[in-house]
Amino acid sequence: MATFCEKNRNFAPNLYFAAMSIVKIKDKTFKTSIPEAEIKQRVKELAIKISNDMKGKNPLLLGVLNGSFIFAADLMREMTIPCEISFVKLASYQGITSTGKVHEVLGINEDLTGRDIVIVEDIVDTGRTMKQMVESLGTRNPASVHICTLFVKPDKLEEKLDIEYAAFSIPNDFILGYGLDYDQQGRGLKEIYTLVE
């Protein structure tokens, strides 16, 4: 079975630096790495793929707060089939570093029995958070659980996950914008920015 990276060879990070801009957030400097138009195009492509795969179903998009709220909203607006949305809040980051411990801050109130669930995440790096979430959802008798992420860091993955829907495969850099933050700042940026060392 082909990995996500093998199936998505069109990702070429160096192409995105043409219209580079620099932003400073608190004590860190970031440069543009993925422009808004490219993000929108990939989100639309994901929505079409999910809609085609789940034709005739009414999936529940389950956004992981806070990082995925913009991605989840844009994804839902591009869906071509009926769907619903809900959110769960998990925490594993402090500043720019993962603590390695996942805390469920805000849980799920919906009955998931027989539902097709699409977890909508901003970024999958080690995969520990996602693995825990998939296992937790599995105890609530869903018909299926699928992973949709804006970003995946294949070099940092520690858990074996079936990531069916991923917009971008990226190096192990710290990024922000389009919902992702540095210490709660920068979420509203329309493009993706990478930390300048």
C-alpha angles and dihedrals in degrees: 000000000000118000121236091258093051091051093047106046091146091083106107111169095189091065091065099064097077095095095033121169130180127227130183118215114185105305098344134083122216133188129205113267105162122027124224095250092056092049092050092049094051092046090052091049091051092049091051092049093049091046091051093045092049100038110154092023133098104222124197111228107212109198119201109224140257104009101041100050096101093040092048092050094048092044092052092049090055095048115112096200132061112276141159132220136215135160140227125192119219127170129205105136134085114184106320098333131084112233091210090231120101121210122189104222101171119023137206119270099182124100103247097188109134093355127135104231125201111191108212110204131172097218139359113203116149090006094224094118092047094047091052091048094049090050092048093049090048090065090062096066102246119173089233142346121213131182121227117177135173092215137018126188103207094184091058099044113121099169128066105242134169100228102184098172123038127153099199140013109210140179121259094277129131110250138181141183133073090062099325117111147196107220090336093309130109099031092124096058110118095215133051116257128196124215114256109221 
